[in-house]
Amino acid sequence: MDGPYFAPLNPKNQAGRAFTESNRLNWLALQSIIPQPGDDADLAFNDVSRNLGITSYKAEHLYYGIRKLSFLPKLTRLNKLDWFLDFDRILAVGRALQGVEERVLPHVDDALEELFTPSRANQRLPEASRIRSVISDVLSLHNCLKGEDEEERDRYKLERHAGRGEFTANLDAVTAEKIDRVVRKRAEDEGISFARALASCVLEPVEQKVVINLFQQAETTLAFAPGYGYVTPPADASYRNIAPAQTETYRPTAGIRAFVEARDGTCRGPGCSKPAHRNQLDHRVPYGENGPTSTDNLVSLCQHCHNIKTDGRAFYIMDPITGEIYWLFEDGRWESNSPEGVLVPDTANWRQTVAQRMEAWEARGGVLSFA
């Protein structure tokens, strides 16, 4: 097959052909029994549940996904060409867009069209988690530019049941990330659960320094927080420029680590989505074999994916210009893997076109244009 394509969409792949045909038939089945807006909700979703052999909960949320796709014409057009949206991906779209203003959906459509346009051969098909992440990025930008007050959006709730208590809190990205990192460090240091570590942090606090990397394009007002999207940088934030770099030591500098984190976004292992800041930096060519400690030779890998490489079950090569990785497996298979961060590796230019739209949006006083 010539040109770029997602691995399951290769017509030479028998499993892939079955995957896309299954998605097409499921789509047709859904369309044939999709409830109408005036139908009794309980009865309608129960009918979908019975006919498709799924739970009523799943039937209802598939309906929401299908409804939202009707407002995403570009994504729908791509899907009807290749049938890559399965139930999990449709569910992800519906859940991520629940309650979202209709005027924001063209931005979401643009972002998802870009996400599902392959750039390399045998590229991994974006999973439901990646769909949620991309939509979250667009929505966070929208919320920031609307000028919503962060404190007004804060939420806290305690539910009591069966002798237990369950906490829910909704906080700004930086505060939430600080808490998460402190809790994870406490759990690791003391060998306790995350829940118990959270309680210890509140009831027996210990002073701990936390460094969080946000990424901000020059001459813009918003920063990108991996996993959260666009945020307003804290007033006490310190700044440094990041660019491709190299050091003579085995341990990368803070600037090199920040660059790789901004480029990769997540673990670069096959199908892995663990956030880059929680991973180690792997020397693609080992340091002991004259592999440099440089942004061109360092890749974000979680411990599990690093073990796969170390065990010899897989190896990868990387294009330093694009950051594209090609995984080569011991059984002869291969797949390509694109970076999911915000930087174009070789030039340190801002990757995401939504940031460029942000500039124009701010200049127009927040008026959206999709021309």
Secondary structure, DSSP 8 states (H G I E B T S, - for coil): --S--BGGG-TT-HHHHHHHHHHHHHHHHHHHH---TTS-HHHHHHHHHHHHT--HHHHHHHHHHHHHHTT-HHHHHHHHHH----HHHHHHHHHHTTT--GGGHHHHHHHHHHHTS--STTB----HHHHHHHHHHHHHHHHHHTT--HHHH-EEEEEEETTEEEEEEE--HHHHHHHHHHHHHHHHHHT--HHHHHHHHHHS----------B--TT-S-EEETTTEEE---TT-------S-EESSSS--HHHHHHHHHHH-B--STT---BGGGSEEEESS-GGGT--EETTTEEEE-HHHHHHHHTTSEEEEE-TTT--EEEEETTS-EEEE---SSEETTTTEE--HHHHHHHHHHHTTS-----
